[in-house]
Amino acid sequence: MSILFLLGILCFSIGSLCFYIPLRNLKRKIARLVTASIDSSMIKTQLDITTQLQNYITQFENKIKNQSEQISFLKKKIDNITAITQEAIIILDDQGKLLFHNPQSRDVFYLEEHKKTHYLNAIVRSPDVIDIFKQCLNTNQIIKKECVFRKKNQYLISNFQVTAVPINHKEFKNVICFFYDQTNIKESQQAHIDFVSNVSHELKTPLTSIHGYVEMLIHDLSQKKFDQFKNFLQVLLRNCKRMSNLVNDLLSLSNLASQTYLEKKRLSTKEITSQVIEQGESFDHKLHFFFSAPYVMANPRWVEIVLYNLVDNACRHTPAECDVYIRWEKMKDRVVLKVIDSGEGIPEKYRHRIFERFFRIDSARSRKKGGTGVGLSLVKQSMEKHGGCVRAIPSASGGTEFICEFPNA
């Protein structure tokens, strides 16, 4: 029985092994298949996720690139716009820190390139500008005022119209300031006011004289007194001539200012000079001529005005029977006209102002000598229209030497 029992156990064991071994192998195969299936699906899933992420990243990079290009394009447009404007433009935060400035502002404000941070109170030396900035922040309104301060590296005071515009946002508060330099406009307006005032004064003086002498003539005529008629009429004639000369000079100034181009011709310096001398009634001085430049490229009418006014000015400020020199000299690239008088000379402090309209060193003496106060201004403007220049220097004889340079083209 025991042997049979042992044989039964052995057979069962062998049979179990026969079933166990293929079952184990099948289990392993199934496990490998499941494992392989899981791994492939996971890899596939990972590959899909990676592909999607790569696509998202590429799209995001493209969006960032497009936005960056748009921002760069807008920045260039803003820079181009702010570069061609006349105004100096700055943008400040609520603490007065400089966030932006255009190229024009570098010529106005004290901006140092090595400093990364600038504040309003350091770049603008004007309490009025700081006050405008604070008002704009506090009132949240556009503030516009005129301010006067010195620009960078300049000693003269400039006049600016300052406009402060608030920019409000949830996260920040900024102010844009526009600085429009209207110094030239103010100077032009003041020059116009001075011009009208001077013309009125210059015309009032002879008109007053004419009015007074006409009243005396009427009175003497009623009294049948004729002994002073000739003197009175000479005074009236002299004042009428003075007014006529002034009006003619003013018309010449206006005409010259309106011309944008002067037609130049090759002119003989001897012929031009002789024509001018023939026109002068008061040229009773000793005139000396020198011509090393036979020709000059100039406008016939305006070169005559230049020469006439310089010779007339020299004769009026030179004692009778004294010398006046007229020289035409040839230089390398220009022709130079020199008119030299033997007068009392011009003090250095007034020398830079003698070409201003109606400027006189001694008004009373100048009126007695018959000047209108416009002649030298005509000379300066005419020379500038020719592309040349004029200046006055002391002469060796103690008088004044006027030098006009004509471009030889």
C-alpha positions in Angstrom: 0.0 0.0 0.0 2.8 2.3 0.9 4.4 1.5 -2.4 1.2 2.2 -4.3 0.8 5.4 -2.3 4.3 6.5 -3.1 3.8 5.6 -6.8 0.5 7.6 -6.7 2.3 10.6 -5.2 5.1 10.2 -7.8 2.6 10.1 -10.6 0.8 13.1 -9.3 4.0 15.0 -8.9 5.0 14.1 -12.4 1.6 15.0 -13.8 1.6 18.3 -11.8 5.0 19.1 -13.2 3.7 18.3 -16.7 0.9 20.8 -16.2 2.9 23.3 -14.2 5.8 23.8 -16.6 3.8 24.7 -19.6 1.4 26.8 -17.4 4.4 28.7 -16.0 5.8 29.2 -19.5 2.4 30.5 -20.7 2.1 32.8 -17.7 5.5 34.2 -18.5 4.6 34.7 -22.1 1.4 36.4 -21.1 3.2 38.6 -18.7 5.8 39.5 -21.4 3.0 40.3 -23.8 1.1 42.4 -21.2 4.4 44.1 -20.3 5.2 44.7 -23.9 1.7 46.0 -24.6 1.8 48.4 -21.6 5.3 49.6 -22.5 4.4 50.3 -26.1 1.2 52.2 -25.1 3.1 54.2 -22.6 5.8 55.0 -25.0 3.2 55.9 -27.6 1.4 58.1 -25.1 4.6 59.7 -24.0 5.5 60.3 -27.7 2.1 61.9 -28.3 2.4 64.2 -25.2 6.0 65.1 -26.2 4.8 66.0 -29.8 1.9 68.1 -28.5 4.2 69.9 -26.0 6.7 70.5 -28.8 3.9 71.9 -31.0 2.7 74.1 -28.2 6.3 75.3 -27.5 6.8 76.1 -31.2 3.5 78.0 -31.4 4.3 79.9 -28.2 7.8 80.8 -29.6 6.2 82.0 -32.8 3.7 84.1 -30.9 6.5 85.6 -28.8 8.6 86.2 -31.9 5.7 87.9 -33.7 4.8 90.0 -30.7 8.5 90.9 -30.3 8.7 92.0 -33.9 5.5 94.0 -33.5 6.8 95.7 -30.4 10.1 96.4 -32.2 8.3 97.8 -35.2 6.1 100.0 -33.0 9.2 101.2 -31.1 10.9 102.1 -34.3 7.8 104.0 -35.4 7.6 105.8 -32.1 11.3 106.6 -32.3 10.9 107.9 -35.9 7.9 110.0 -35.0 9.5 111.5 -31.8 12.8 112.1 -33.7 11.2 114.3 -36.4 9.0 116.3 -34.0 10.3 119.7 -32.9 9.4 119.1 -29.3 11.6 117.5 -26.7 9.6 114.6 -25.2 10.1 112.9 -21.9 8.0 110.3 -20.0 8.1 110.2 -16.2 6.7 107.9 -13.5 4.9 109.2 -10.4 8.2 109.7 -8.6 9.7 111.8 -11.4 11.9 109.1 -12.7 12.8 109.3 -16.4 11.4 106.4 -18.4 11.8 107.6 -22.0 13.3 110.6 -23.9 13.6 111.4 -27.6 16.8 112.6 -29.3 15.7 116.3 -29.1 15.7 116.2 -25.3 19.4 115.4 -25.2 20.1 119.0 -26.5 17.7 120.5 -23.9 18.2 118.6 -20.6 21.2 117.7 -18.5 21.3 114.0 -19.5 24.5 112.1 -18.8 25.1 109.0 -20.8 26.8 107.0 -18.0 23.9 107.5 -15.7 21.2 104.8 -16.0 18.7 106.6 -13.8 17.6 110.2 -14.2 15.0 112.2 -12.2 13.2 115.4 -13.3 14.7 117.6 -10.6 18.2 116.7 -11.9 17.7 117.0 -15.6 15.7 120.3 -15.7 16.9 123.4 -13.8 13.5 124.9 -13.5 11.1 124.9 -10.5 8.3 125.8 -12.8 8.6 122.6 -14.8 8.6 120.5 -11.6 5.5 122.4 -10.4 3.8 121.6 -13.7 4.7 117.9 -13.3 3.2 117.8 -9.8 0.1 119.6 -10.8 -0.5 117.1 -13.6 -0.1 114.2 -11.1 -2.4 115.7 -8.5 -5.2 117.0 -10.7 -5.0 114.2 -13.3 -5.5 116.9 -16.0 -3.5 118.3 -18.9 -1.4 121.3 -17.7 0.1 123.8 -20.2 2.3 126.7 -19.3 5.2 128.8 -20.5 8.5 128.3 -18.8 11.8 130.0 -19.1 15.1 128.2 -18.4 18.6 127.6 -19.8 19.1 124.7 -22.1 22.1 122.4 -21.8 25.4 124.1 -22.5 23.8 127.4 -23.2 24.1 130.7 -21.4 21.1 132.4 -22.9 17.6 131.8 -21.5 15.2 129.9 -23.8 11.4 130.2 -23.7 9.4 126.9 -23.7 5.8 126.0 -23.9 5.5 123.0 -21.6 2.6 120.5 -21.8 2.1 117.8 -19.2 -0.3 114.9 -20.1 -1.3 112.3 -17.5 -1.4 108.5 -18.3 -3.3 106.5 -15.8 -3.3 102.7 -15.4 -4.3 100.2 -12.8 -0.7 99.4 -12.0 1.1 102.6 -12.8 0.7 106.4 -13.2 2.9 108.2 -15.7 3.2 111.7 -17.2 4.3 112.7 -20.7 5.9 116.2 -20.9 6.3 118.0 -24.2 8.8 120.9 -24.4 8.3 123.2 -27.4 11.1 125.8 -27.9 9.4 129.0 -28.9 12.4 131.3 -28.3 12.7 132.2 -32.0 9.0 132.9 -32.2 9.2 135.1 -29.2 12.2 136.9 -30.6 10.5 137.3 -33.9 7.4 138.7 -32.2 9.5 141.1 -30.2 11.5 142.1 -33.3 8.2 142.8 -35.1 7.0 144.9 -32.1 10.3 146.8 -32.0 10.2 147.3 -35.8 6.7 148.8 -35.7 7.7 151.0 -32.8 10.9 152.2 -34.5 9.1 152.9 -37.8 6.4 154.8 -36.0 9.0 156.8 -34.1 11.1 157.5 -37.2 8.0 158.7 -39.1 6.6 160.7 -36.2 9.7 162.9 -36.0 9.6 164.4 -39.5 5.8 164.4 -39.5 5.9 166.5 -36.3 8.4 168.8 -37.8 6.3 169.1 -41.0 3.2 169.7 -39.0 4.8 172.5 -37.0 6.3 174.3 -40.0 3.1 174.1 -42.0 1.3 175.8 -39.0 3.9 178.5 -39.0 3.6 179.0 -42.7 -0.1 179.4 -42.4 0.3 181.8 -39.5 2.9 183.9 -41.4 0.8 183.8 -44.5 -2.2 185.2 -42.6 0.1 188.0 -41.2 1.5 188.5 -44.7 5.0 187.7 -43.5 7.1 186.1 -46.2 10.6 186.5 -45.0 10.9 183.0 -43.5 9.0 181.2 -46.3 12.2 179.9 -48.0 13.7 178.5 -44.8 10.4 176.9 -43.8 10.0 175.3 -47.2 13.6 174.0 -47.1 12.9 172.3 -43.7 9.7 170.8 -45.1 11.6 169.5 -48.2 14.3 168.0 -46.0 11.8 166.2 -43.8 9.9 165.0 -46.9 13.1 163.6 -48.3 13.9 161.9 -45.1 10.5 160.2 -45.0 10.8 159.2 -48.6 14.2 157.7 -48.0 12.9 155.8 -45.0 9.9 154.4 -46.9 12.1 153.4 -49.8 14.5 151.6 -47.5 11.6 149.8 -45.7 10.2 148.7 -49.1 13.7 147.4 -50.1 13.9 145.4 -46.9 10.5 143.9 -47.5 11.3 143.1 -51.1 14.6 141.5 -50.2 13.1 139.4 -47.4 10.4 138.1 -49.8 13.0 136.9 -52.4 14.1 133.3 -52.0 16.6 133.4 -54.9 18.8 136.2 -56.3 19.7 136.0 -59.9 23.5 136.6 -60.2 25.4 138.0 -63.2 29.0 138.6 -64.0 29.3 142.3 -63.3 32.2 144.8 -63.9 33.3 146.2 -60.5 34.3 149.5 -62.2 31.0 150.0 -63.9 29.0 149.2 -60.8 31.1 151.6 -58.7 30.8 154.4 -61.2 27.0 154.0 -61.4 26.8 154.2 -57.6 29.0 157.2 -57.3 26.9 159.1 -59.9 23.8 158.5 -57.8 25.3 159.9 -54.6 24.5 163.6 -54.1 26.5 163.8 -50.8 29.7 162.1 -52.0 31.8 165.2 -51.7 34.7 163.4 -50.1 38.0 162.3 -51.6 37.1 158.9 -53.0 40.0 156.5 -53.7 39.4 153.4 -55.8 41.3 150.1 -56.1 40.3 147.2 -58.5 42.2 144.0 -58.3 39.0 142.1 -58.9 37.6 143.2 -62.3 34.4 141.2 -62.0 32.0 139.9 -59.3 29.1 137.4 -59.5 26.2 139.3 -57.9 22.7 140.6 -58.4 23.0 144.1 -60.1 20.3 145.8 -58.1 21.4 144.5 -54.7 25.1 144.9 -55.2 24.4 148.6 -56.0 22.3 148.9 -52.8 25.2 147.4 -50.8 27.8 149.7 -52.3 25.6 152.8 -52.1 24.7 152.3 -48.5 28.3 151.6 -47.5 29.7 154.6 -49.3 26.9 156.9 -48.1 27.5 155.7 -44.5 31.2 156.3 -44.9 30.7 159.8 -46.2 28.2 160.8 -43.5 30.7 159.7 -40.8 33.8 161.1 -42.4 34.6 164.8 -42.1 34.4 166.8 -45.3 37.3 166.7 -47.6 38.7 163.6 -45.9 39.4 160.3 -47.5 37.1 157.4 -48.2 38.5 154.2 -49.8 36.6 151.7 -52.0 38.5 148.5 -52.8 37.5 145.5 -54.9 40.0 142.6 -54.1 40.2 139.2 -55.7 40.7 136.2 -53.3 41.0 132.5 -54.1 37.3 131.6 -53.9 35.7 135.0 -53.4 35.6 138.7 -54.3 35.9 141.1 -51.4 34.5 144.7 -51.3 36.0 147.0 -48.7 34.8 150.5 -47.9 37.0 152.4 -45.5 36.2 155.7 -43.9 38.2 158.2 -41.9 35.6 158.9 -39.3 35.5 158.6 -35.5 35.2 154.8 -35.5 32.7 152.5 -33.8 33.2 151.5 -30.2 33.7 147.8 -29.7 30.7 147.3 -27.5 28.4 148.5 -30.4 30.2 146.9 -33.3 28.0 143.7 -33.3 24.8 145.7 -33.3 25.4 148.2 -36.1 23.6 145.9 -38.7 20.4 145.9 -36.7 17.5 147.8 -38.1 17.2 151.4 -36.6 20.2 150.9 -34.3 22.1 154.1 -33.8 25.0 154.7 -31.4 24.0 158.4 -31.1 20.4 158.8 -32.4 20.5 162.6 -32.3 23.7 162.9 -34.3 22.6 160.2 -36.8 19.4 162.0 -37.6 21.3 165.2 -38.2 23.5 163.4 -40.6 20.5 162.1 -42.5 20.6 158.4 -41.9 17.5 156.3 -41.8 18.9 153.5 -39.6 18.1 150.9 -42.2 21.0 151.1 -44.6 23.4 148.7 -42.9 20.6 146.2 -42.2 20.0 146.2 -46.0 23.6 145.6 -46.6 23.6 142.6 -44.2 20.5 141.0 -45.6 21.7 141.5 -49.2 25.0 139.9 -48.5 23.3 136.9 -46.8 21.0 136.5 -49.9 24.2 136.4 -52.0 25.5 133.6 -49.8 28.2 135.9 -48.4 28.8 138.0 -45.3 29.6 141.5 -44.0 31.6 142.6 -41.0 33.1 145.8 -39.6 36.6 146.2 -38.1 38.6 149.2 -37.0 40.7 150.7 -39.8 44.3 151.7 -39.6 43.4 155.4 -39.9 41.1 155.2 -36.9 37.9 154.9 -38.8 35.9 151.8 -39.7 36.5 149.2 -42.4 33.4 147.4 -43.8 34.3 144.1 -45.5 31.8 142.3 -47.8 32.7 138.9 -49.1 30.9 137.7 -52.3 31.2 134.0 -53.2 33.0 133.7 -56.5 30.4 131.4 -58.1 
